[in-house]
Amino acid sequence: MPSLSANLAGIKSPNPFWLASAPPTNSGYQIMKAFDAGWGGAVWKTLGVPVINVSSRYGSVNYRSNRMVGFNNIELITDRPLADNLREIEEVKKYFPNHAVIASLMVETKEEWQQIVKDVENAGADGIELNFGCPHGMCERGMGSAVGQEPSILQMITSWVKEVAKIPVIVKLTPNITDITEPAEAAARGGADAISLINTIQSLVGVDLDRFVAYPIVDGKSTNGGYCGPAVKPIALNMVKNCAQHSGVNIPISGIGGIENWRDATEYLLLGASNVQVCTAVMHYGFGIIREMTSGLESYMREKGFERLDDFIGKALPNIKTWENLNLHYDVKAHIDPAKCIQCQLCYTACEDGAHQAIGLPVEGRIPYIIEENCVGCNLCSLVCPVENCITMVRKDDGSQSENWKDFVAAGKAPDSFNDQRAGGLGHWVPEPASALERKK
Ligand SMILES: Cc1cc2nc3c(=O)[nH]c(=O)nc-3n(C[C@H](O)[C@H](O)[C@H](O)COP(=O)(O)O)c2cc1C
């Protein structure tokens, strides 16, 4: 049997699946129920000076029949007294000594930070997560994402915490920033033992067309919230990858954002996360989703011959390059399987109006065909096709040639227009991957 046991900067848990700091981790009752169901760890709903929350507080983006593709909230940190939370942390650790209990924290002054760290350590927490990510309400008070967007402040507060902390410290990052590696590096410089990302993305999910107010509505008014759920996973995956590949970060990563099942979680692990955290999926479907997550990950590991998580954490990273390192000679073309085609012609419309006019309609019958000389292999037809594996992309080059953009330009093969632009002649935006890479170093 492969082992699912996980270790994030010395914080051990029976599996890599943690609940993220949010309503599902608001109380000891919920966390014990989650551990009973099979979750490996939980990050407590952020503790600090208790707040007063508003109602309503949630909104969602629904896509066709799918509920809550994206989820939006304007909730703040815990509204429960600190003493109650501390007592319950102690209780949870008594019943579940081998599960990870992490205290998420957000306060203001150095004294408050250092005091609350001691409080949660005394209660028995296994680790601390600094919430520098909340992008609504708390940031207007100078906390949450207001800290996450200022690397020097983030570093300073992290080092205050590290002065007193005896347990590992995780810095939770805000995605509301241009380059996630800047706060990630600052966290490492401040002494953080790990980073977690992402917190929510600042958002408005929609506007009520009759009441002229955005959602969620609080007595006729609204405010921007934080976006999460399946819609944010691509953004979070990219940020996790950026941190994992960055030599200045070099501390373990806890991946968060849109995880609903074992596949989502495994993608994060393959991109370098040592474990994952889940919020929206549990708010949507309940703690029971953990059963599919653990059994799915176990089967995957068995199938691939992995004995432990370390066998595949980060395994996809070497295959993610900057654009100019991709092979320009790799050539695929679309192929339609007539036996599977349901003749909806969605592929035809998409390619005709939105791509390269590489799909034709027959004079007789309704099954479209590919015009190979026009097909650039973009994938659009296979993405819009409602039938699985009806349109596949078939390799046409013989695999013998490989040349990336850098070599292509160096060999003088770039079109004149590109060279003119590089010389600044046209005043257009000029892609300069090399200089961006230089900045990174
Ligand atoms: C209603 C709600 C409340 C949240 N409260 C907190 C919080 O108190 N502290 C925190 O660090 N993150 C909080 N989050 C953010 C989540 O921990 C998580 O980072 C985010 O939702 C992305 O994960 P997901 O896509 O699985 O939901 C909250 C999210 C939601 C939806």
The ligand as an ORCA input file, in Angstrom:
! r2SCAN-3c Opt
* xyz 0 1
  C     -16.446     32.011      3.286
  C     -14.953     31.978      3.284
  C     -14.262     32.391      4.395
  C     -12.866     32.372      4.402
  N     -12.199     32.735      5.530
  C     -10.859     32.676      5.558
  C     -10.149     32.980      6.746
  O     -10.721     33.285      7.794
  N      -8.799     32.909      6.710
  C      -8.104     32.553      5.586
  O      -6.882     32.493      5.610
  N      -8.759     32.241      4.456
  C     -10.106     32.289      4.421
  N     -10.778     31.924      3.277
  C      -9.991     31.531      2.074
  C      -9.793     30.000      2.011
  O      -9.057     29.531      3.104
  C      -9.061     29.608      0.715
  O      -7.796     30.210      0.700
  C      -9.811     30.028     -0.556
  O     -11.193     29.877     -0.374
  C      -9.364     29.214     -1.780
  O      -9.647     27.850     -1.634
  P     -10.948     27.135     -2.303
  O     -10.951     27.475     -3.747
  O     -10.786     25.684     -1.975
  O     -12.153     27.725     -1.608
  C     -12.162     31.936      3.261
  C     -12.875     31.515      2.136
  C     -14.256     31.527      2.136
  C     -14.996     31.041      0.927
*
